[in-house]
Amino acid sequence: MRLIALLSLCLITFAADGPSETWRFDRLDQIGGHATTILGHPRLIDTAAGKAIAFNGKDDAIFLDVHPLAGAETFTWEVVFRPDPGGDPEQRFFHLQERDPKTGQDTQTRMLFEIRVIDNQWCLDSFALSGSESKALIDRAKLHSLGQWHHAALVYDGRELRNYVDGVLEGSAPLHLTPQGPPHIPRRAYQPRQLFQRSHPPGAHDPPRAHPLPVPPNQR
């Protein structure tokens, strides 16, 4: 696959009564007011909705030392992205990782968005792990087009984890997640074919949004 370019529609939703935060991917030196560490050569591109960042899906990545959902007991995490054809069949495009403040090392606690490419289409794979519980939400029968912009969301209301593509519920499962600690975001995603760390689908990304409340995409 190629790189994916995210536009500025990526939102992360935090705790029930906390503020929301929106990151726009319209520059490389900072995202959402946070300094970036760049790997490879992600680039700015022009789209009908404005600027976006494109990744080559191989060695492009962006890292930020901030975790917008740290401490959130409930949340909504949204991303607007475009997975382009030509990438690996498994691609991670957004990764939030907790870091141990005592050792400075990453813990196993994390949340992420990935795609699985099947017959030149893709399905969403959402994963969350905190404490002793974890859950992956994936439905390989719910496939979507490559080369087009899509909206993905992960919603947690304190009891159930749900994921959506383009405002439509894809999967859900009961889950108890303890709030995550501070950063970081191994954002090697946004590689072509994807956005963040590891295998990233080439493509573009919009701004992520975060809300403190669990807000289904069709109720925003």
VOBA-1610 file (N, C-alpha, C; in pm, whole numbers, padded with zeros to 5 digits, always signed):
BEGIN
Met+00083-00119+00000Met+00000+00000+00000Met+00086+00124+00000Arg+00023+00234-00024Arg+00094+00360-00015Arg+00072+00421+00121Leu+00109+00547+00130Leu+00088+00617+00256Leu-00054+00665+00263Ile-00094+00696+00383Ile-00226+00753+00403Ile-00206+00896+00450Ala-00281+00987+00401Ala-00271+01124+00448Ala-00390+01154+00534Leu-00365+01203+00653Leu-00476+01238+00740Leu-00505+01385+00722Leu-00631+01419+00722Leu-00668+01559+00716Leu-00679+01608+00859Ser-00738+01724+00876Ser-00748+01778+01010Ser-00880+01747+01077Leu-00923+01623+01072Leu-01052+01588+01132Leu-01035+01488+01245Cys-00916+01466+01288Cys-00891+01365+01389Cys-00928+01422+01526Leu-01023+01362+01591Leu-01068+01411+01721Leu-01053+01303+01825Ile-01021+01344+01944Ile-01016+01249+02054Ile-01107+01301+02164Thr-01194+01218+02214Thr-01288+01260+02317Thr-01245+01209+02452Phe-01244+01298+02552Phe-01202+01259+02686Phe-01318+01243+02782Ala-01283+01231+02911Ala-01378+01201+03017Ala-01508+01277+03007Ala-01609+01219+03067Ala-01747+01266+03052Ala-01766+01416+03054Asp-01700+01487+03143Asp-01726+01631+03149Asp-01600+01711+03120Gly-01505+01648+03053Gly-01380+01718+03023Gly-01386+01783+02886Pro-01281+01860+02853Pro-01279+01930+02725Pro-01242+01835+02610Ser-01285+01869+02491Ser-01245+01790+02374Ser-01120+01854+02314Glu-01049+01777+02236Glu-00925+01826+02175Glu-00924+01782+02029Thr-00891+01874+01942Thr-00885+01844+01798Thr-00745+01869+01746Trp-00692+01773+01675Trp-00561+01789+01612Trp-00579+01799+01462Arg-00521+01900+01402Arg-00525+01916+01257Arg-00389+01881+01200Phe-00390+01794+01101Phe-00266+01752+01038Phe-00236+01841+00917Asp-00207+01967+00947Asp-00185+02064+00840Asp-00044+02123+00844Arg+00042+02066+00928Arg+00182+02107+00934Arg+00263+01992+00993Leu+00395+01995+00969Leu+00479+01884+01013Leu+00553+01911+01144Asp+00577+02037+01176Asp+00657+02067+01294Asp+00579+02053+01424Gln+00446+02061+01416Gln+00364+02043+01535Gln+00224+01999+01494Ile+00159+01928+01585Ile+00022+01882+01564Ile-00056+01910+01691Gly-00162+01985+01680Gly-00241+02018+01798Gly-00164+02097+01901Gly-00064+02173+01855Gly+00019+02252+01947Gly+00130+02172+02011His+00148+02045+01972His+00250+01959+02029His+00362+01938+01929Ala+00487+01950+01975Ala+00603+01931+01888Ala+00607+01786+01839Thr+00653+01767+01717Thr+00659+01634+01657Thr+00803+01585+01643Thr+00819+01454+01639Thr+00944+01390+01599Thr+00914+01315+01470Ile+00990+01347+01364Ile+00961+01293+01232Ile+01057+01180+01197Leu+01002+01071+01146Leu+01083+00963+01089Leu+01051+00955+00940Gly+01153+00936+00858Gly+01129+00929+00714Gly+01094+01064+00657His+01005+01064+00560His+00972+01188+00490His+00822+01204+00467Pro+00741+01206+00573Pro+00599+01236+00553Pro+00588+01375+00492Arg+00484+01398+00414Arg+00476+01526+00343Arg+00335+01582+00350Leu+00328+01714+00340Leu+00199+01781+00335Leu+00142+01771+00194Ile+00012+01748+00185Ile-00054+01745+00055Ile-00178+01833+00063Asp-00225+01876-00053Asp-00349+01954-00062Asp-00464+01861-00096Thr-00575+01878-00026Thr-00694+01800-00055Thr-00813+01896-00065Ala-00928+01844-00105Ala-01047+01928-00117Ala-01088+01985+00018Ala-01048+01918+00128Ala-01084+01965+00262Ala-00973+02045+00328Gly-00863+02067+00257Gly-00752+02140+00314Gly-00625+02057+00317Lys-00528+02097+00399Lys-00401+02027+00408Lys-00417+01893+00479Ala-00330+01799+00444Ala-00324+01669+00510Ala-00180+01622+00507Ile-00149+01520+00586Ile-00015+01463+00586Ile-00021+01326+00522Ala+00071+01301+00429Ala+00077+01172+00359Ala+00200+01095+00403Phe+00184+00963+00418Phe+00294+00875+00458Phe+00315+00769+00350Asn+00439+00719+00338Asn+00469+00624+00231Asn+00438+00481+00268Gly+00397+00456+00392Gly+00359+00322+00431Gly+00477+00231+00458Lys+00598+00283+00452Lys+00716+00199+00476Lys+00794+00250+00596Asp+00851+00370+00584Asp+00936+00420+00691Asp+00903+00562+00733Asp+00788+00613+00692Asp+00743+00745+00738Asp+00667+00729+00869Ala+00686+00825+00960Ala+00614+00819+01087Ala+00623+00954+01157Ile+00528+00979+01246Ile+00529+01099+01330Ile+00502+01055+01474Phe+00586+01102+01568Phe+00570+01071+01709Phe+00540+01198+01787Leu+00450+01187+01887Leu+00421+01299+01977Leu+00429+01247+02120Asp+00490+01326+02209Asp+00497+01288+02350Asp+00378+01343+02425Val+00259+01297+02387Val+00138+01340+02455Val+00033+01231+02434His-00050+01211+02535His-00157+01111+02527His-00289+01184+02557Pro-00365+01221+02455Pro-00486+01301+02475Pro-00596+01231+02553Leu-00587+01099+02569Leu-00691+01027+02643Leu-00642+00978+02780Ala-00523+01022+02822Ala-00471+00981+02953Ala-00566+01028+03063Gly-00601+00938+03153Gly-00687+00972+03265Gly-00836+00967+03235Ala-00873+00946+03109Ala-01015+00946+03071Ala-01083+00815+03113Glu-01195+00827+03182Glu-01272+00708+03221Glu-01371+00669+03112Thr-01413+00766+03031Thr-01495+00741+02912Thr-01438+00829+02801Phe-01460+00789+02678Phe-01401+00870+02570Phe-01465+00836+02436Thr-01443+00928+02343Thr-01470+00906+02201Thr-01345+00949+02125Trp-01294+00861+02040Trp-01171+00886+01966Trp-01204+00874+01817Glu-01187+00983+01743Glu-01225+00986+01602Glu-01107+01021+01513Val-01103+00961+01395Val-00997+00988+01298Val-01057+00992+01158Val-01014+01088+01079Val-01049+01093+00938Val-00923+01058+00859Phe-00932+00958+00773Phe-00811+00911+00705Phe-00845+00852+00569Arg-00741+00836+00488Arg-00758+00776+00355Arg-00655+00666+00336Pro-00695+00541+00341Pro-00601+00431+00316Pro-00588+00406+00166Asp-00470+00425+00112Asp-00450+00407-00032Asp-00413+00263-00064Pro-00439+00221-00187Pro-00404+00084-00225Pro-00254+00065-00237Gly-00210-00062-00229Gly-00069-00092-00250Gly+00010-00120-00125Gly-00057-00124-00009Gly+00015-00145+00116Gly+00007-00288+00167Asp+00066-00310+00284Asp+00061-00441+00347Asp-00083-00474+00388Pro-00114-00603+00404Pro-00250-00642+00440Pro-00288-00603+00583Glu-00189-00579+00669Glu-00216-00536+00806Glu-00142-00406+00831Gln-00215-00298+00862Gln-00152-00168+00878Gln-00208-00092+00997Arg-00118-00047+01082Arg-00157+00034+01197Arg-00141+00181+01160Phe-00246+00262+01189Phe-00233+00402+01150Phe-00249+00500+01266Phe-00284+00453+01384Phe-00288+00543+01499Phe-00268+00459+01624His-00177+00503+01710His-00137+00424+01826His-00116+00517+01945Leu-00190+00491+02053Leu-00173+00565+02179Leu-00113+00470+02281Gln-00001+00508+02340Gln+00072+00417+02431Gln+00105+00487+02562Glu+00084+00415+02672Glu+00117+00467+02805Glu+00266+00448+02833Arg+00323+00541+02908Arg+00464+00531+02946Arg+00474+00531+03098Asp+00560+00444+03152Asp+00583+00437+03296Asp+00665+00558+03339Pro+00611+00647+03426Pro+00683+00769+03464Pro+00810+00739+03544Lys+00818+00621+03605Lys+00936+00587+03685Lys+01051+00537+03599Thr+01019+00454+03501Thr+01125+00395+03419Thr+01143+00465+03285Gly+01040+00540+03242Gly+01047+00604+03111Gly+01021+00508+02997Gln+00984+00383+03030Gln+00960+00282+02929Gln+00810+00269+02901Asp+00778+00229+02779Asp+00638+00207+02744Asp+00585+00087+02820Thr+00459+00096+02864Thr+00393-00017+02927Thr+00316-00093+02819Gln+00244-00198+02860Gln+00162-00273+02765Gln+00028-00204+02739Thr-00006-00104+02823Thr-00134-00035+02809Thr-00134+00051+02683Arg-00234+00027+02597Arg-00235+00097+02468Arg-00372+00088+02403Met-00393+00175+02304Met-00511+00172+02219Met-00465+00200+02077Leu-00533+00141+01981Leu-00487+00161+01844Leu-00597+00137+01741Phe-00573+00195+01624Phe-00653+00171+01504Phe-00564+00101+01402Glu-00617-00004+01341Glu-00548-00070+01231Glu-00650-00100+01122Ile-00600-00132+01002Ile-00688-00184+00898Ile-00636-00320+00854Arg-00727-00401+00802Arg-00693-00529+00740Arg-00742-00522+00596Val-00653-00543+00501Val-00689-00535+00360Val-00731-00673+00311Ile-00852-00680+00256Ile-00909-00806+00209Ile-00969-00782+00070Asp-00917-00852-00030Asp-00970-00840-00167Asp-00979-00695-00213Asn-00872-00621-00189Asn-00861-00482-00234Asn-00964-00390-00167Gln-01011-00430-00048Gln-01092-00346+00038Gln-01034-00358+00178Trp-01092-00286+00273Trp-01036-00293+00408Trp-01146-00300+00513Cys-01110-00358+00628Cys-01198-00355+00744Cys-01121-00294+00860Leu-01195-00239+00957Leu-01133-00172+01071Leu-01103-00271+01182Asp-00985-00256+01242Asp-00945-00334+01360Asp-00913-00233+01470Ser-00994-00231+01575Ser-00973-00140+01689Ser-00934-00223+01809Phe-00838-00176+01889Phe-00790-00254+02002Phe-00765-00163+02121Ala-00800-00213+02239Ala-00772-00140+02364Ala-00727-00239+02470Leu-00621-00204+02542Leu-00570-00286+02651Leu-00535-00195+02768Ser-00587-00227+02887Ser-00556-00152+03007Ser-00576-00244+03126Gly-00479-00249+03216Gly-00489-00339+03330Gly-00487-00484+03282Ser-00580-00563+03331Ser-00585-00704+03295Ser-00684-00733+03182Glu-00747-00630+03127Glu-00849-00652+03025Glu-00810-00590+02891Ser-00854-00655+02786Ser-00829-00604+02650Ser-00938-00654+02558Lys-00952-00586+02445Lys-01052-00627+02347Lys-01013-00576+02209Ala-01025-00664+02111Ala-01009-00625+01970Ala-01147-00631+01905Leu-01183-00526+01834Leu-01309-00522+01761Leu-01278-00525+01612Ile-01318-00631+01545Ile-01293-00643+01401Ile-01401-00731+01340Asp-01454-00689+01226Asp-01552-00767+01152Asp-01505-00771+01007Arg-01447-00883+00965Arg-01388-00894+00832Arg-01493-00897+00721Ala-01620-00904+00758Ala-01725-00902+00656Ala-01767-00759+00622Lys-01728-00662+00705Lys-01766-00523+00682Lys-01648-00451+00616Leu-01653-00446+00483Leu-01541-00396+00404Leu-01570-00258+00345His-01461-00182+00324His-01473-00043+00277His-01371-00017+00167Ser-01392+00090+00093Ser-01310+00120-00024Ser-01175+00180+00013Leu-01073+00142-00062Leu-00941+00204-00053Leu-00941+00330-00141Gly-00848+00422-00112Gly-00833+00540-00196Gly-00937+00647-00172Gln-01021+00632-00068Gln-01122+00732-00036Gln-01113+00767+00112Trp-01164+00886+00147Trp-01161+00931+00285Trp-01272+00864+00365His-01236+00825+00489His-01330+00759+00578His-01316+00817+00719His-01420+00797+00797His-01421+00839+00938His-01427+00713+01024Ala-01336+00700+01120Ala-01336+00588+01214Ala-01349+00644+01355Ala-01420+00572+01442Ala-01438+00617+01580Ala-01436+00498+01675Leu-01377+00520+01792Leu-01378+00422+01901Leu-01442+00491+02020Val-01548+00431+02075Val-01626+00492+02183Val-01628+00399+02303Tyr-01599+00455+02421Tyr-01603+00376+02546Tyr-01685+00452+02649Asp-01791+00388+02702Asp-01881+00455+02797Asp-01861+00408+02940Gly-01750+00338+02965Gly-01722+00286+03099Gly-01764+00142+03117Arg-01842+00090+03024Arg-01888-00049+03033Arg-01874-00125+02901Glu-01884-00051+02789Glu-01884-00117+02659Glu-01793-00041+02563Leu-01718-00114+02482Leu-01633-00057+02379Leu-01701-00078+02244Arg-01711+00030+02163Arg-01776+00021+02033Arg-01689+00090+01927Asn-01693+00037+01805Asn-01624+00108+01698Asn-01718+00130+01580Tyr-01690+00238+01505Tyr-01774+00282+01395Tyr-01688+00315+01273Val-01744+00295+01156Val-01684+00345+01031Val-01790+00426+00958Asp-01756+00549+00926Asp-01849+00640+00857Asp-01983+00649+00929Gly-01978+00652+01062Gly-02098+00671+01143Gly-02181+00547+01166Val-02140+00432+01113Val-02217+00308+01128Val-02147+00215+01227Leu-02222+00163+01323Leu-02166+00072+01423Leu-02115-00054+01356Glu-01987-00091+01389Glu-01927-00212+01331Glu-01916-00325+01434Gly-01886-00290+01559Gly-01869-00393+01661Gly-01879-00335+01800Ser-01906-00422+01897Ser-01915-00379+02036Ser-01887-00498+02127Ala-01842-00469+02250Ala-01815-00574+02346Ala-01806-00513+02485Pro-01852-00585+02590Pro-01835-00536+02727Pro-01688-00535+02763Leu-01647-00433+02838Leu-01506-00419+02872Leu-01490-00322+02988His-01396-00352+03078His-01362-00258+03185His-01219-00210+03163Leu-01204-00082+03129Leu-01073-00023+03106Leu-01040+00073+03220Thr-00926+00053+03284Thr-00879+00153+03380Thr-00819+00268+03301Pro-00831+00393+03349Pro-00777+00507+03274Pro-00629+00489+03244Gln-00590+00532+03127Gln-00450+00521+03087Gln-00368+00635+03145Gly-00238+00609+03162Gly-00146+00710+03211Gly-00093+00795+03097Pro+00003+00886+03129Pro+00055+00976+03027Pro+00131+00907+02916Pro+00180+00989+02820Pro+00218+00950+02685Pro+00300+00822+02680His+00323+00769+02556His+00326+00855+02439His+00250+00796+02324Ile+00256+00865+02206Ile+00189+00816+02086Ile+00297+00772+01987Pro+00320+00643+01973Pro+00417+00598+01875Pro+00353+00614+01740Arg+00352+00729+01691Arg+00278+00752+01568Arg+00363+00728+01446Arg+00399+00609+01424Arg+00469+00579+01302Arg+00365+00551+01198Ala+00248+00571+01234Ala+00144+00547+01140Ala+00155+00657+01044Tyr+00060+00681+00977Tyr+00068+00779+00873Tyr+00178+00742+00781Gln+00216+00621+00781Gln+00310+00579+00681Gln+00224+00562+00559Pro+00285+00562+00445Pro+00203+00545+00327Pro+00121+00422+00351Arg+00008+00429+00312Arg-00087+00320+00326Arg-00151+00322+00462Gln-00097+00397+00547Gln-00165+00410+00674Gln-00098+00517+00755Leu-00156+00547+00868Leu-00099+00658+00940Leu+00006+00624+01040Phe-00018+00558+01143Phe+00083+00551+01246Phe+00164+00425+01250Gln+00241+00416+01350Gln+00343+00319+01374Gln+00327+00181+01314Arg+00440+00114+01310Arg+00449-00019+01252Arg+00416-00012+01105Ser+00335-00105+01057Ser+00298-00098+00918Ser+00194+00010+00907His+00220+00109+00830His+00119+00213+00819His+00074+00218+00675Pro-00056+00227+00656Pro-00107+00231+00520Pro-00069+00361+00456Pro-00031+00357+00331Pro+00001+00481+00263Pro-00127+00560+00252Gly-00119+00686+00272Gly-00241+00763+00259Gly-00231+00893+00332Ala-00346+00951+00361Ala-00348+01081+00425Ala-00434+01078+00549His-00407+01170+00641His-00487+01177+00763His-00539+01317+00789Asp-00657+01321+00846Asp-00718+01445+00891Asp-00695+01456+01040Pro-00745+01565+01098Pro-00721+01585+01240Pro-00798+01488+01325Pro-00734+01434+01428Pro-00803+01348+01523Pro-00877+01432+01624Arg-00988+01384+01677Arg-01060+01457+01781Arg-01075+01369+01904Ala-01074+01431+02020Ala-01094+01355+02141Ala-01199+01424+02224His-01290+01347+02279His-01394+01405+02364His-01395+01330+02496Pro-01425+01398+02605Pro-01435+01333+02734Pro-01563+01251+02748Leu-01654+01264+02657Leu-01779+01190+02667Leu-01784+01082+02562Pro-01853+00972+02591Pro-01873+00872+02489Pro-01982+00921+02395Val-01944+00965+02276Val-02040+01025+02184Val-02043+00946+02053Pro-02148+00869+02027Pro-02155+00797+01901Pro-02145+00894+01785Pro-02076+00858+01675Pro-02056+00948+01562Pro-02185+01006+01508Asn-02294+00930+01511Asn-02418+00981+01455Asn-02494+01074+01549Gln-02433+01102+01667Gln-02499+01193+01762Gln-02415+01318+01787Arg-02305+01338+01710Arg-02221+01455+01731Arg-02288+01579+01676
//
